[in-house]
Amino acid sequence: MNELYLTYWRVIIGWSDLDIFIRIGFLAEETGEVARAIRALEIGRDRPDESRGSFEENKSQLTEELGDVLGNLIVLANKYDISLEEIFHSHKKKLAQRYS
């Protein structure tokens, strides 16, 4: 999966070649879109010019935005040669130490 996303972002879009600070900006933007999608699922939209959408439509939007965040994280991990497996194991170890 890591290699698939890397190839997609690098070859098709060229995003992996962007300056790291531009990349961080994209990650922040996508994280905000995840928050907006969750808000739509949990409490609905609060602007009259925005459609409410069904639960399934809102869930689909959240899935899409989570994918955008994941794609950005994969590009960042690959830039610094950190595998997703290493990230997961490191995080698991940190949580185990914190909560054991």
Helices and strands as residue ranges (DSSP letters): H 2-7, I 8-13, G 15-17, H 20-42, H 55-79, H 84-99
